[in-house]
Amino acid sequence: MRPAVRSNTAPAAVPLARRVAREAALIIGGAAAIALIGQIALPLPFTPVPVTLGTLAALGVGGVLGSRRGLAAVALLAAAAALGAPVLAGWSGGITASFGYVLGYGLAALLAGRAGTVAVGRGTPAVLRAAAVRVGLMLAASALVYVPGLLWLKAATGAPWNAVFVMGLAPFVVGDLLKSFAAALVVRPAALR
């Protein structure tokens, strides 16, 4: 009979390593999802900010992965873009006039993560109440993208505020309303809570 082989790895270290690997994979996956979904874009001739599904992706990643992981995924995406990786619309990278919106994705993911925790009770009134809260949180999360987005656009272009609103807000409001309603339908899987 052979003696038992002892492992130098502490029993608690293996689960920790697995948890860290799982968290890293979720965050990298979230950043990849935002980058890929954000490629669906429509450039507009009068603004350096394209219409993309990036906001929908940030809301969805925050809603599914939660606030902390969603913010980390956006931070990874922003860092990659700042370093020149082609992760922004049109497979571009760098710190551009629209980079503030990428930073705003982090704020959106934070609040969208909160929307993902809204419990749905039983019965029609409880379901409607939860749906209203989720939609409200997603609308607010989507609006948060504009705060750094517009500030950055103003600083990058030097345009007057009325022009900044025409370039960076007006063309996007209706689409962001629709994206917010769509993102409110996303439910966080129990395994990610």
C-alpha positions, 0 to 999 in steps of 0.5 A, spaced: 500 500 500 502 506 497 502 512 502 497 518 500 500 523 496 500 530 500 498 536 496 502 543 497 495 546 495 491 548 501 484 546 500 481 553 501 486 556 495 483 551 490 476 554 490 479 561 491 483 560 484 476 558 481 472 564 484 478 568 481 478 565 474 470 565 474 470 572 476 476 574 470 472 570 465 465 574 466 469 580 466 472 579 460 466 576 457 462 582 459 467 587 456 468 582 449 460 583 449 460 590 449 465 591 444 462 586 439 455 589 440 458 596 440 460 594 433 453 595 430 453 602 429 451 607 424 455 613 423 452 620 423 455 626 418 454 631 423 457 628 429 463 624 431 459 620 435 456 614 432 449 611 433 451 604 436 448 599 441 454 600 446 449 603 451 444 597 450 450 592 451 453 596 457 446 596 460 445 588 459 452 587 461 450 591 468 444 587 468 446 580 467 453 581 471 451 586 476 454 592 478 461 590 480 462 586 474 459 590 469 463 596 472 469 592 471 468 590 464 467 597 462 473 599 465 477 593 461 473 596 455 475 603 456 483 601 458 483 597 452 480 602 447 485 608 451 491 603 449 489 603 442 485 596 441 480 596 436 474 595 441 470 601 439 465 602 433 468 601 427 473 597 430 477 603 432 480 605 438 484 610 442 481 616 446 476 620 441 471 625 441 466 620 443 470 616 449 466 620 454 460 615 452 465 609 453 466 612 460 459 613 461 457 606 460 461 604 467 455 609 470 450 605 466 453 598 468 453 600 475 445 602 475 443 597 471 446 592 476 441 595 481 436 594 476 438 586 475 437 585 483 429 588 483 425 582 485 419 580 481 413 578 486 407 574 485 401 577 482 400 582 477 401 588 481 407 586 484 410 584 477 408 591 474 411 594 480 417 591 479 417 592 471 416 599 473 422 600 477 426 596 472 424 600 467 426 606 471 432 604 473 434 602 466 432 609 463 436 613 469 442 608 467 442 610 460 441 617 461 447 617 466 451 615 459 450 622 457 454 626 463 461 624 461 459 623 454 457 630 453 462 633 458 468 630 454 465 631 447 464 639 449 472 638 451 474 635 445 470 639 440 470 646 443 463 646 440 458 651 444 453 647 448 447 648 443 452 644 438 454 639 443 447 637 445 445 637 437 451 632 436 451 628 442 444 628 445 438 629 440 440 624 435 440 618 441 434 620 445 429 615 442 434 610 441 436 610 448 429 610 450 428 603 446 434 600 449 432 602 456 426 598 455 429 592 452 434 592 457 429 592 463 427 585 460 433 582 461 433 577 467 440 576 471 441 568 472 441 566 479 448 563 478 450 570 477 447 573 483 
